[in-house]
């Protein structure tokens, strides 16, 4: 386990004043601020003299030098990059107060949602995405961890399901956070590794799971930290609050796995999993797949049973507004939270589950269910998604919608406008069962972006099972955040 950075020589950079939201630094003429040995961005010239404001959210570490004097380590964001800065400061107002632990005071203001120097297990998948995860880690993530004096253990996954094995055998007493330096596949494996443990409720309760984006699919980070930049996500991870989040239990046959992100059947799944051989094209492969499916009017008949929570757009907006307010939940997870309440697939769905009419399911082309708002950097597919409302968001469209209208609808996904279209069935649901009525040949079911068996599946929400890291307990803002009316 590693921690710390080399501090080097200390020259006073100027005077500092502690304010309500951060520290104001007045740079001195003879000793401008210096970039630390962990600097990894040259986009901002931090040697400019003058006044600089450092928000508490950017302060990574602080240590006392002498009464009223501290060394402050902080992050500077510039566009899509971040650099690490170190300044030795004279906080004059505290010079005569020798009993004040100034560094601890600054750290308490800076880590008001979290705890300094967390113990982090870094799980890195260098095989996913474009294969750049290791480079991103050393260039963007590691400097932030060192600057924050985090205790970190670094492990690379060597094969598929390796992260599941690691999570299943992990000594949870040693860590506060599992940080997945990967796409969305490693978090999926970690969650299911925890699920397989005999002490699974303790694992989910004690260890937070998060993503530091290093893959092709970074929906977890986009929804939690609001960025696909690994360095910025690391800073925000350190400052976010531990929050309980629902998960989705996916049952197929006698097997049950957990999903944290999404399930897809139809155009979305086939355009994602079905174009894996074109991964070298990047995001374009998915767009080409969707375009082809829409042009050919592909349909995906199925039987679909849904336990609705709400359908009315105004009710969904009201629900979002109410649950957007973060209320801390100190209740520990228990085994009851992880028990399934729906009947097995060989039994009929409960009477309060609604079977969708054939006029909808015979011509279905998109079936997409999600728990997080962002599926990629420019797809706010589930803008009403909430971490702990006990619901999944469901989006359905049919091939009856004309191509150009469908194309316009998909162009509005980047700002979440598609869910307000009359061509889209958008609802919040508690559970569903989907039974495909087409051959499995060249067709797929996707769960958290992973290829699952093409067979009936049943999904239900498990309330507040998983611990994640969110800013003030909420996902990032979406089109629903400040929407006054639907």
Secondary structure, 3 states (H helix, E strand, C coil): CECCCCCCCCCEEEEEEECCCEEEEEECCCCCCEECCCCCCCCCCCCCCCEEEEEHHHEEEEEEEECCEEEEEEEEEECCEEEEEEEEEECHHHCCCCCCCHHHHHHHHHCCCCCCCCEEEEEECCCCCCCCHHHHHHHHHHHHHHHCCCEEEEEECCCCCHHHHHHHHCCHHHCCEEEEEECHHHHHHHHHHHHCCCCHHHHHHHCEEEEEECCCCCHHHHHHCCCCCHHHHHHHHHHCEEEEEEEEEEEECCEEEEECCEEEEEHHHHHHHHHHHHHHHCCHHHHHHHHHHHHCCCCCCEEEEEEEEECCHHHHHHHHHHHHCCCCCCCCCCHHHHCCCCCCCCCCCCCCCEECCHHHHCCEEEEEEECCCCCECCECCCCCCCCCCCCEEEEEEECCCCHHHHHHHHHHHHHCHHHHCCCCEEEEEEEEEEEECCCCCCCCEEECCEEECCCCEEEEEEEEEEEEEEECCECCCCCCCCCCCC
